Amino acid sequence: MTKEQLKELILDEIDEMLFIIDFETDRILHMNHKSMEILGLQSESEWKDKICFGIICGCDDYCENCSKEKILEQGSLAFECYNTKANIHLYKKFKLITIEGRKALLCIAMDISQIHDASLKLEKRLELEQTIMSCLRTLYEVEDMGLA
């Protein structure tokens, strides 16, 4: 196995979504198998050289989190978002790279839906416990229980 074949194998077999987007044209240059699986794509022809937001997010226009200017300034960017096409919460990391003299965006995206759902459950439980504590404080502070 050559070094290039090994690199290709690693990129395609990691368990996170990985794609490379041309910075100027917003066309998808590469997408790994996990990305295709999550997005319900069967072949390279469904995404190769297509505009990123239509294929990856199912949008008709740029994604609301698309911050190419910030990536250009900082060199990288990370954020959480909801992907309506795949119906999952993602943590995306973008890095500005150069491929054959052209700027491109390398994106690795991790499905954090279970973490997001667990966080929401904890927030709701905390809110409930705070409400109970507030009620208990009110009952404790009120001298006339009939008023409480």
ChimeraX attribute file (.defattr): number of C-alpha atoms within 10 A of each C-alpha:
attribute: neighborCount
match mode: 1-to-1
recipient: residues
	/A:1	5
	/A:2	7
	/A:3	8
	/A:4	9
	/A:5	10
	/A:6	11
	/A:7	10
	/A:8	12
	/A:9	12
	/A:10	12
	/A:11	19
	/A:12	19
	/A:13	13
	/A:14	12
	/A:15	15
	/A:16	18
	/A:17	24
	/A:18	24
	/A:19	24
	/A:20	23
	/A:21	23
	/A:22	22
	/A:23	18
	/A:24	11
	/A:25	12
	/A:26	17
	/A:27	20
	/A:28	22
	/A:29	18
	/A:30	18
	/A:31	20
	/A:32	21
	/A:33	21
	/A:34	19
	/A:35	21
	/A:36	20
	/A:37	12
	/A:38	16
	/A:39	18
	/A:40	12
	/A:41	15
	/A:42	11
	/A:43	10
	/A:44	13
	/A:45	9
	/A:46	12
	/A:47	20
	/A:48	15
	/A:49	16
	/A:50	17
	/A:51	19
	/A:52	24
	/A:53	17
	/A:54	16
	/A:55	19
	/A:56	22
	/A:57	18
	/A:58	15
	/A:59	15
	/A:60	10
	/A:61	11
	/A:62	14
	/A:63	16
	/A:64	8
	/A:65	9
	/A:66	11
	/A:67	12
	/A:68	17
	/A:69	9
	/A:70	11
	/A:71	16
	/A:72	15
	/A:73	10
	/A:74	11
	/A:75	14
	/A:76	17
	/A:77	18
	/A:78	14
	/A:79	11
	/A:80	16
	/A:81	17
	/A:82	15
	/A:83	17
	/A:84	12
	/A:85	15
	/A:86	16
	/A:87	12
	/A:88	16
	/A:89	20
	/A:90	20
	/A:91	15
	/A:92	18
	/A:93	17
	/A:94	22
	/A:95	18
	/A:96	21
	/A:97	17
	/A:98	13
	/A:99	10
	/A:100	6
	/A:101	7
	/A:102	10
	/A:103	15
	/A:104	23
	/A:105	26
	/A:106	20
	/A:107	21
	/A:108	18
	/A:109	21
	/A:110	17
	/A:111	20
	/A:112	17
	/A:113	15
	/A:114	11
	/A:115	11
	/A:116	15
	/A:117	12
	/A:118	12
	/A:119	12
	/A:120	12
	/A:121	12
	/A:122	12
	/A:123	12
	/A:124	12
	/A:125	12
	/A:126	12
	/A:127	12
	/A:128	12
	/A:129	12
	/A:130	12
	/A:131	12
	/A:132	12
	/A:133	12
	/A:134	12
	/A:135	13
	/A:136	11
	/A:137	11
	/A:138	13
	/A:139	14
	/A:140	12
	/A:141	11
	/A:142	11
	/A:143	10
	/A:144	9
	/A:145	10
	/A:146	6
	/A:147	7
	/A:148	11
